[in-house]
């Protein structure tokens, strides 16, 4: 069936190659297109100074992790438009960029105060749950970029995605062993042609809660014991890393079999997980995987594994 992963933690899981094959066939028929990352709601125009574009992407991805907790969601209306989660975060980022693009310079980030960060992380009288942590992560980006590279241009002067991943480990925001934020940043840089990567074979999806939930529901990752998933018992950090590494490997296999590159696949999966295969009330009638979905066949619509307090994803 697949490759067993003998975890030291709550459960044994495996990569199910049969289900990967079935999911890959569906993916191959979807005619997926890569996003251009040009939506002005969320991304700066290509015409502005490249150093500030790079600073925006490095900074915003650095704080692009879970925006909501069981205590509440991060969402609301901006100028009459509703935004949720990461969309709201990037929308607020762009409002600052339009008024004060130098906010995303390495120098300004290195001197960021809590009052400064509230401009980015507070909305409609509510502040994001871990704004102190995100402020620290942004300052760390600015300080170390100046100390070790001098500018974002020099930091990102790479031609190899693995070199980028290695450089980013310098920053606390990008220290995740599964490199969710690092691959997300690489995806943006590649799509905007800010960096020309020559080793596209090393691209990976950026594994977050949506990609984890999809992998579990579709059965490309199978558990021998679903207790921790079904009861939503929070797992230890090391187990979270082990599982997400296996999920990343499973999606890479899907990418190869479907002939859809990991960054295009990542665009689709992230959007699909938010719009269709949602945590609650998944829209199975709109799902192209409904005939191959393990969760639907068992009528068990599992959530992703529970791991809440993290800045990794």
C-alpha positions in Angstrom: 0.0 0.0 0.0 2.7 2.5 0.9 5.7 3.5 2.9 5.2 3.1 6.7 6.5 5.9 8.9 7.3 4.4 12.4 6.8 7.5 14.5 7.9 7.6 18.1 4.7 9.5 18.9 1.0 9.1 18.9 0.4 7.0 15.8 2.0 5.1 13.0 1.1 6.6 9.6 2.1 5.7 6.0 2.2 7.1 2.6 -0.4 5.4 0.5 0.8 5.0 -3.1 -2.4 3.6 -4.3 -4.3 6.6 -3.2 -1.6 8.9 -4.5 -2.0 7.3 -7.9 -5.8 7.9 -7.9 -5.5 11.5 -6.7 -2.7 12.2 -9.3 -5.0 11.1 -12.1 -7.6 13.6 -11.0 -5.1 16.4 -10.7 -3.7 15.7 -14.1 -7.2 16.3 -15.6 -7.8 19.6 -13.9 -5.7 21.8 -16.3 -4.3 23.8 -13.3 -2.7 27.2 -13.9 -0.1 29.0 -11.8 -1.1 32.2 -10.0 0.7 35.3 -11.1 0.7 36.9 -7.5 -0.3 40.2 -9.0 -3.6 40.8 -7.3 -3.2 44.4 -5.9 -5.3 43.5 -2.9 -2.4 41.4 -1.6 0.8 42.0 -3.6 2.8 45.1 -4.6 3.0 46.1 -8.2 6.0 44.9 -10.2 6.9 48.5 -11.1 8.0 49.5 -7.6 11.6 49.3 -6.4 12.7 45.7 -6.3 14.3 46.0 -2.9 10.9 47.0 -1.4 9.1 44.2 -3.3 11.6 41.7 -1.9 11.2 43.2 1.6 7.4 42.9 1.4 7.5 39.2 0.4 10.1 38.2 3.0 8.4 40.1 5.8 4.8 39.1 5.0 5.7 35.4 4.5 7.6 35.6 7.8 4.4 36.3 9.7 2.2 34.2 7.4 1.2 31.5 9.9 -2.0 30.6 11.7 -4.1 33.7 12.2 -7.0 32.1 14.1 -7.2 29.9 17.2 -10.1 28.1 18.9 -10.7 31.4 20.6 -11.6 33.2 17.4 -11.0 33.9 13.8 -9.1 36.8 12.2 -11.5 38.2 9.6 -13.5 41.2 8.7 -14.5 43.8 6.1 -12.0 46.2 4.5 -13.7 49.0 2.5 -16.7 46.8 2.1 -14.9 43.6 1.1 -14.7 40.6 3.4 -11.3 39.0 4.1 -10.4 36.0 6.2 -7.2 34.7 7.7 -4.1 35.1 5.4 -6.1 37.1 2.9 -6.8 39.7 5.6 -3.2 39.7 6.8 -1.9 40.4 3.2 -4.6 43.0 2.6 -3.5 44.9 5.7 0.1 44.5 4.5 -0.8 46.1 1.2 -2.6 49.0 2.8 0.6 49.8 4.7 2.7 49.3 1.5 0.6 51.8 -0.4 0.9 54.5 2.2 4.4 53.7 3.5 6.4 51.2 1.4 9.6 51.9 3.3 7.9 50.1 6.2 9.2 46.9 4.6 12.8 48.0 4.3 15.4 46.1 6.3 16.2 49.2 8.2 12.7 50.0 9.3 11.9 46.3 10.1 15.1 46.2 12.3 13.7 49.1 14.4 10.1 47.9 14.5 8.2 48.7 17.7 5.0 47.2 19.0 3.2 50.4 18.1 4.5 50.1 14.5 3.5 46.5 14.2 0.0 47.2 15.5 -0.6 49.1 12.2 -0.1 45.8 10.4 -1.5 43.3 13.0 -4.5 45.1 14.4 -7.8 45.4 12.6 -11.2 46.9 13.7 -10.1 47.1 17.3 -8.9 43.5 17.4 -5.2 42.4 17.3 -3.9 39.1 16.0 -3.4 36.5 18.7 0.4 36.5 18.8 1.3 40.0 17.6 4.3 40.1 20.1 5.7 37.0 18.4 5.2 38.4 14.9 6.8 41.7 15.8 9.8 39.8 17.1 10.0 37.8 13.8 9.8 40.9 11.7 12.6 42.6 13.7 14.7 39.5 13.5 14.3 39.6 9.7 15.4 43.3 9.5 18.3 43.0 12.0 19.9 39.9 10.5 19.4 41.0 6.9 21.3 44.2 7.6 24.0 42.4 9.7 24.7 39.5 7.4 23.7 40.7 3.9 23.1 44.4 3.9 19.9 44.2 1.8 17.2 41.9 0.6 18.7 41.9 -2.9 21.9 40.4 -1.5 20.0 38.0 0.7 18.0 36.7 -2.2 20.8 36.7 -4.8 20.6 32.9 -5.4 19.9 30.7 -8.3 19.2 27.5 -6.4 16.1 26.9 -4.2 18.1 24.7 -1.8 20.5 27.6 -1.3 17.6 29.9 -0.5 16.3 27.4 2.0 19.7 27.2 3.7 20.1 31.0 3.8 16.6 31.5 5.3 17.4 29.2 8.2 19.3 32.2 9.7 15.9 33.8 10.6 13.7 32.6 13.4 10.6 32.9 11.1 12.0 30.4 8.6 13.5 27.8 11.0 10.7 25.2 10.4 12.3 21.9 9.5 9.5 21.3 7.0 10.3 24.8 5.5 6.6 25.8 4.9 7.4 29.5 4.8 10.6 29.0 2.9 8.9 27.2 0.1 6.0 29.7 0.1 8.5 32.5 -0.3 10.3 30.6 -3.1 6.9 30.2 -4.8 6.2 33.9 -4.7 9.8 34.9 -5.8 9.7 32.4 -8.7 6.2 33.4 -9.8 7.0 37.1 -9.8 10.4 36.4 -11.5 12.2 38.1 -8.7 14.5 35.1 -8.5 15.3 32.7 -11.3 15.7 29.3 -9.8 17.6 26.7 -11.9 16.8 23.7 -9.8 13.0 23.4 -10.2 13.2 19.7 -9.5 13.7 20.8 -5.8 10.5 22.7 -5.6 8.1 21.5 -2.8 4.6 22.4 -1.6 4.3 24.6 1.5 2.7 22.2 4.0 0.2 24.0 6.2 -3.0 22.9 7.9 -5.0 22.9 4.5 -2.5 20.7 2.7 -2.4 18.4 5.8 -6.2 18.1 6.0 -6.4 17.3 2.3 -3.7 14.7 2.5 -5.5 13.0 5.4 -8.9 13.1 3.9 -7.8 12.0 0.5 -5.9 9.1 2.1 -2.5 9.8 0.5 -1.5 9.7 4.2 -3.1 6.9 6.2 -3.0 6.3 9.9 -3.2 2.9 11.5 -4.9 4.5 14.5 -7.0 7.7 13.9 -7.6 8.4 17.6 -5.5 11.5 17.8 -7.1 12.8 14.6 -10.7 12.0 15.5 -10.5 13.2 19.1 -8.4 16.3 18.1 -5.8 15.6 20.7 -2.9 18.0 20.3 0.2 16.2 19.1 3.8 16.9 20.2 6.0 19.2 18.1 8.3 16.4 16.8 5.3 14.4 15.6 4.0 17.4 13.8 7.3 17.8 12.0 7.4 14.0 11.1 3.9 14.0 9.8 4.3 17.2 7.7 7.5 15.9 6.2 5.6 12.7 5.1 2.8 14.9 3.8 5.3 16.9 1.8 6.8 13.8 0.3 3.3 12.5 -0.6 2.4 15.7 -2.4 5.7 15.6 -4.3 4.8 12.1 -5.5 1.4 13.5 -6.6 3.3 16.3 -8.4 5.5 13.8 -10.3 2.7 11.5 -11.3 0.3 14.2 -12.4 3.1 16.2 -14.1 2.0 19.4 -12.2 4.8 21.3 -10.7 4.7 21.6 -6.8 4.2 25.4 -6.9 1.2 25.2 -9.2 -0.1 22.3 -7.1 0.4 24.3 -4.0 -1.7 27.2 -5.4 -4.5 24.9 -6.1 -4.4 22.9 -2.9 -4.3 25.9 -0.6 -7.3 27.6 -2.4 -9.2 24.3 -2.6 -8.7 23.6 1.1 -10.2 27.0 2.0 -13.1 27.0 -0.5 -14.2 23.4 -0.9 -12.6 20.9 1.4 -13.1 23.1 4.4 -12.7 22.0 8.0 -16.4 22.2 8.6 -19.1 21.5 6.0 -16.8 20.4 3.1 -18.5 21.0 -0.2 -18.3 17.4 -1.6 -20.7 18.2 -4.4 -18.0 20.6 -5.8 -15.1 18.3 -5.3 -13.4 16.6 -8.3 -11.9 14.0 -5.9 -15.3 12.8 -4.5 -14.9 9.4 -6.3 -11.4 8.7 -4.9 -11.7 10.4 -1.5 -11.1 8.2 1.6 -13.0 10.5 3.9 -16.1 10.5 1.7 -16.0 6.7 1.3 -15.9 6.3 5.1 -18.1 9.3 5.9 -15.4 10.5 8.2 -14.4 14.0 7.4 -11.3 14.3 9.6 -9.7 17.6 10.5 -6.0 18.0 10.1 -3.9 16.9 13.1 -4.2 19.3 16.0 -1.1 21.5 16.6 -2.0 25.1 17.5 0.6 27.3 19.0 3.2 27.6 16.3 4.8 30.2 14.0 5.9 27.5 11.5 2.6 27.4 9.5 
